[in-house]
Structure formats: C-alpha cells, structure tokens
Amino acid sequence: MKFKHLVLATSVAITGAAGMAAAEFPSEQPIRLVNPYGAGGGVDIAGRILSSVAGEFLDTRVDVISIDGAGGQEAINLVRDAEADGYTLLLTDYGPLVTTALREDVSYDLDEWVPLVQITEVAPVFFARADGPLTDMETFIEIARDDPGGISVGHGRHLSVPHLPLILLEGVAEFETTHLPTTGGAQALSFVLGGQVDAGASVPSTIAGGVGDGSLVALALATADRVEALPDTPTLQELGYDVVLPAWYTIFAHRDVAEERKAVLEERILEALESPSAQALAQRSGTDLVLLGMEDSMEAYQTTIANLEAILADIDED
C-alpha cells in the first residue's frame, strides 16, 4: 500500500513538474525573430511592433534580427537549423521563402514551414521624390513609354514583393524601365532620396514618413483597395491597369516545433498585436495590421504558393 501511494505521489509530482515546464514557455529565454531583409524595411518594422509590446504578453523579450545575406536564404537557414523549440522564428514575406523556392534549389521544402500569425497584408506601392518629374503614375508611364529603359526603379530583391507588380505592370501598360535590385525597402528608399534611381517600389510602412513630410510622392498601389496609411494614393486598378498583387508579413515556425508551443505562440502574439499599444505603434509607422491566426494564415500561405506558381510560369513563358 505504501509503495502504491509512493508511485501515485511520484506520478503526480512528475505530471505537475511537466505542467510547470510547459507553462514556462516562452519565458525561459528571449525569442529570436529572424528577418531576411536589411534593417529599416517593412518586414523589420512589422517585427519591431511586436518586439516593442512583447514583454507584457509573452513574458520574454523578442529580438528582431535582420540578416539579408544570400538573398534571404541565410536567415531562413538559420531558423531551419536552429533547435525546434519555438525560440527561433522566421518573419518574412513570400519573396525569399516562396518565390526563391519555386525558382532555385533551396535547403528546405515549403511544407516545412508553419505560419503562426500574419501581421499584415502588404500593399506594394510605387513612389518617387516629390521634387522630381514623376509626380503621378500616368506621368511615370508616359515617360517610360517614350524612353524605354530611361526610368530606373529600385525595388528590393529580384522577384520580391515590390518587384513582381512592376514586372506585371510593365506587361499590362506596355512600357519598360531599368530594374535595380536592392537589399530591401530601406535601401530602395535611400536610393530614391539620394537620386541614384528615379523611382522605387516598396511598401507603405517604408515610405509613409517621407510622404507625410513632403519629400516623397506615392504614385500608385498594387492592391484592390486603397490603404489607410496612404489614403490619397490611387490603386493601379483605379487608373485602369489590372495589377493586384498584395502580400503578407507572417511569422513562421518550423514544423518540428511542438504543437503545444505553436499554439501558445499564436495566442500570445495575437494578444500582443491586438493591444492598444501595438495598434498605436502600427498607426505611427504606417503599418495596417491585418491579423490572422494559424488556420487562416496557412490558407493564405497555400494560396500564395499556387498563385506564384502560375505567375512565374507566365513570366518564364514570356
């Protein structure tokens, strides 16, 4: 009888200890949120919104780490190769993760990644210096038609979220520009402001400050609807060009992370981003939070893969 009680007591103690250990996640150490672009771009800004409010909701620090080497693959491989404990996560758009995997040999399969939370749906936007000749999209297109290749556009990486709409627009509107790849939105912005390129393609959070202070003009959006951060900027559809290609900034975990930990991260991150503090930070940075949990994010992820397969097939045929 004493032995039976001892076994029961031991079982309860082990169960309790396991429960305490599970409850501690993710408070044992900081979370690394790895971004495959340079600091200061739209993905980095989205991550820093979460980082700024994380302590109250996740009981730990969230460190945003920007690694833009190897076209974003260095960052993706860092997360893939890290211990699958939920403390190293990937924050990205579809460019480095999906587009690259559909066109090049990479170290991972797309089904290795599980989207936890979509932070925002991203609106690609074309922009230029306010004191230059490209004052609106119609002028941009007119000049580009008259002087093929004469306008240079900084757009992020090859076939990135801002670059694909530029390729599609050139086909729809029948013009040609010179494309200049950059490490991301921050570098594209600096090239436009510095006069190294005539125009840029990025996302609202990267250029909202410049539009607000009058140094930049937003020309057009590659979305179905206007966005809150740039309410006066028309969509390409409004201007008569059927180019709609928004994207997402989503936090991913590797599929080997325990389901219980993925669920905790989903719940805590959503709570953090739904907080008034996060909403205020997003508004100040020009980021429209469009939050989705795991199920809806997975649907968006799979739909994006299918759409990009079709788009890239068309581009390759051309």
C-alpha positions in Angstrom: 0.0 0.0 0.0 2.8 2.4 0.9 4.5 1.5 -2.4 1.3 2.3 -4.3 1.0 5.6 -2.6 4.6 6.4 -3.4 4.1 5.6 -7.1 1.0 7.8 -7.2 2.7 10.6 -5.4 5.7 10.4 -7.8 3.4 10.4 -10.8 1.6 13.5 -9.5 4.9 15.2 -8.9 6.2 14.4 -12.4 2.9 15.5 -14.0 3.0 18.7 -12.0 6.6 19.4 -13.0 5.8 18.8 -16.6 2.9 21.1 -16.4 5.0 23.8 -14.8 7.7 23.4 -17.5 5.1 23.7 -20.3 3.6 26.8 -18.6 7.0 28.4 -18.5 7.2 28.6 -22.3 8.1 31.0 -23.7 9.5 32.7 -20.6 12.8 30.7 -20.3 14.7 32.8 -22.8 14.4 35.5 -25.5 12.7 34.7 -28.8 14.7 35.4 -31.9 12.5 36.8 -34.7 14.7 36.5 -37.8 14.0 38.8 -40.8 15.6 38.0 -44.2 15.9 41.7 -45.2 18.0 44.6 -44.1 17.0 46.7 -41.0 14.6 49.5 -41.6 12.4 47.9 -44.3 8.8 46.9 -44.0 9.4 43.4 -42.6 11.7 44.8 -39.9 9.2 47.5 -38.9 6.5 44.9 -38.5 8.7 42.8 -36.3 9.6 45.7 -34.1 6.0 46.5 -33.5 5.7 43.0 -31.9 9.1 43.4 -30.1 8.0 46.7 -28.5 5.0 45.1 -26.8 6.2 41.5 -26.4 7.2 41.5 -22.7 3.8 42.0 -21.3 2.2 39.2 -23.3 4.9 36.7 -24.0 6.8 37.1 -20.6 10.0 37.4 -22.6 11.9 39.6 -24.9 11.6 39.4 -28.7 14.7 40.3 -30.5 14.3 41.2 -34.2 17.4 40.0 -36.2 17.9 41.3 -39.7 20.0 39.0 -42.0 19.9 39.8 -45.7 22.7 37.5 -46.9 22.3 35.1 -49.8 19.0 36.7 -50.9 17.4 35.9 -47.6 18.4 32.3 -47.5 21.0 32.8 -44.7 18.1 33.9 -42.4 15.8 31.1 -43.5 18.5 28.5 -43.0 19.4 29.9 -39.6 15.8 29.3 -38.4 15.6 26.0 -40.1 18.8 24.7 -38.5 18.0 26.1 -35.0 16.7 23.9 -32.3 12.9 23.4 -32.9 11.9 24.8 -29.5 9.9 27.8 -30.6 12.5 30.3 -29.6 13.8 31.0 -33.2 11.1 32.1 -35.6 11.1 33.5 -39.1 9.3 36.7 -40.1 9.1 37.2 -43.9 7.0 38.0 -46.9 6.7 35.5 -49.7 9.7 36.6 -51.7 12.7 34.9 -50.1 10.7 32.0 -48.7 8.3 31.0 -51.5 9.4 32.7 -54.8 13.0 31.7 -54.3 12.0 28.1 -53.5 9.9 27.9 -56.7 12.8 29.1 -58.9 16.0 27.9 -57.3 17.5 25.0 -55.3 17.0 25.7 -51.6 17.6 23.7 -48.5 14.0 23.3 -47.5 10.6 22.2 -48.7 7.7 24.7 -48.5 5.7 22.3 -46.3 8.4 22.5 -43.6 7.1 25.9 -42.6 4.0 26.6 -40.4 2.6 30.1 -40.4 1.7 31.1 -36.8 0.4 34.7 -37.2 0.0 37.0 -40.2 0.9 40.5 -39.0 -0.2 42.5 -42.0 -1.3 42.2 -45.6 1.2 44.3 -47.6 0.4 46.7 -50.3 3.2 47.2 -52.9 3.5 50.9 -53.7 5.4 52.8 -56.3 7.0 56.1 -55.3 9.3 58.9 -56.3 10.9 62.1 -55.0 8.4 64.9 -54.6 10.7 67.4 -56.3 11.3 65.2 -59.3 9.4 64.9 -62.7 7.5 61.7 -61.7 4.6 63.4 -60.0 1.9 60.7 -60.6 1.6 57.3 -62.2 0.3 58.5 -65.5 3.4 60.7 -65.9 5.6 57.8 -64.9 4.1 55.5 -67.6 4.1 58.2 -70.3 7.8 59.0 -69.8 8.7 55.3 -69.6 6.9 54.6 -72.9 8.6 57.5 -74.6 12.1 56.5 -73.3 12.2 52.7 -72.8 14.6 51.9 -70.0 15.2 55.6 -69.3 13.5 55.4 -65.9 15.3 53.4 -63.2 13.4 51.7 -60.4 14.8 50.4 -57.1 12.6 47.6 -56.0 14.1 45.2 -53.4 15.3 41.8 -54.5 14.7 40.2 -57.8 11.1 38.9 -57.9 10.4 40.2 -54.4 7.0 41.6 -53.2 7.6 45.0 -54.8 9.3 43.7 -57.9 6.7 41.3 -59.2 4.0 44.1 -59.5 6.5 46.2 -61.5 7.0 43.3 -63.9 3.3 42.8 -64.3 2.6 46.5 -64.7 5.1 46.8 -67.5 3.4 44.0 -69.4 -0.1 45.4 -68.8 0.8 49.0 -69.6 3.4 48.2 -72.3 6.4 50.1 -71.1 9.9 49.3 -70.0 12.1 50.6 -67.1 15.5 49.7 -65.8 15.2 47.5 -62.7 17.7 47.9 -59.8 17.6 45.2 -57.1 18.3 46.3 -53.5 18.5 44.6 -50.2 15.0 45.7 -49.3 12.7 48.7 -48.8 15.1 50.8 -46.7 17.8 50.7 -49.4 15.3 51.3 -52.2 14.1 54.4 -50.2 17.6 55.7 -49.7 18.4 55.3 -53.4 15.3 57.3 -54.4 16.0 60.0 -51.8 19.7 60.1 -52.9 18.9 60.3 -56.6 20.6 57.0 -57.5 17.3 55.9 -59.0 14.3 57.7 -60.4 11.6 55.8 -58.6 11.1 53.0 -56.1 8.8 50.1 -55.3 8.3 49.3 -51.7 5.6 49.1 -49.0 3.6 51.8 -47.2 5.4 51.5 -43.9 8.8 52.2 -45.5 7.6 55.4 -47.3 4.8 56.8 -45.2 7.1 59.1 -43.2 8.5 60.6 -46.5 5.1 61.1 -47.9 4.0 62.8 -44.7 6.9 65.2 -44.6 6.6 66.0 -48.3 9.9 64.5 -49.5 8.2 61.6 -51.4 5.1 61.2 -53.5 3.3 57.8 -53.6 2.3 57.1 -57.2 0.1 54.0 -57.1 -0.8 50.8 -55.1 -0.9 47.3 -56.5 -3.9 46.4 -54.4 -7.7 46.1 -54.9 -8.4 48.9 -52.4 -6.7 51.9 -51.1 -4.9 51.6 -47.7 -5.3 53.6 -44.5 -1.6 54.5 -44.4 -1.7 56.2 -47.8 -5.4 57.2 -48.2 -4.8 59.7 -51.1 -2.8 57.2 -53.2 -4.8 55.5 -56.1 -4.7 51.9 -56.9 -3.5 50.8 -60.3 -6.9 49.4 -60.9 -8.4 52.8 -60.4 -6.0 54.1 -63.1 -7.1 51.4 -65.5 -4.3 48.8 -65.0 -5.4 45.4 -63.7 -2.4 44.8 -61.4 -3.4 43.5 -57.9 -0.7 41.6 -56.0 -0.7 42.2 -52.3 1.4 40.1 -50.0 1.7 39.3 -46.3 4.3 39.6 -43.5 3.9 36.4 -41.5 5.7 34.7 -38.6 6.6 31.1 -39.3 7.8 28.3 -37.1 9.5 25.1 -38.4 7.0 22.2 -38.5 9.1 20.3 -35.9 8.2 22.8 -33.1 5.8 21.1 -30.7 2.1 21.8 -31.5 1.6 23.0 -27.9 4.3 25.6 -28.3 2.9 26.7 -31.7 -0.5 27.2 -30.1 1.0 29.2 -27.2 2.9 31.5 -29.6 -0.1 32.0 -31.8 -2.3 33.0 -28.8 0.3 35.3 -27.1 1.4 37.0 -30.3 -2.1 37.7 -31.4 -2.9 39.2 -27.9 0.2 41.4 -28.2 -0.6 42.7 -31.6 -4.2 43.3 -30.7 -3.2 45.5 -27.8 -3.8 49.3 -27.9 0.0 49.8 -27.7 0.7 47.7 -30.8 -2.2 49.4 -32.7 -0.8 52.8 -31.9 2.7 51.8 -33.0 1.4 50.4 -36.2 -0.5 53.6 -37.0 2.5 55.7 -36.4 4.7 53.5 -38.6 2.2 53.4 -41.5 1.5 49.7 -41.0 -2.0 48.4 -41.3 -2.3 45.4 -39.0 -4.3 42.6 -40.7 -4.0 39.8 -38.1 -4.7 36.1 -38.9 -4.1 33.0 -36.8 -2.6 29.7 -37.8 -5.5 28.3 -39.8 -6.2 31.4 -41.9 -2.5 32.1 -42.3 -2.0 28.6 -43.6 -4.8 29.1 -46.1 -3.1 32.4 -47.3 0.3 30.7 -47.5 -1.0 27.8 -49.6 -3.0 30.2 -51.9 0.1 32.3 -52.4 2.2 29.3 -53.4 -0.4 28.4 -56.0 -0.7 31.9 -57.3 3.0 32.4 -57.6 3.4 29.1 -59.4 1.0 30.4 -62.0 2.6 33.9 -62.2 6.1 32.6 -62.5 5.1 30.2 -65.2 3.7 33.1 -67.2 6.9 35.2 -66.7 9.1 32.2 -67.8 7.0 31.8 -71.0 7.5 35.4 -71.9 
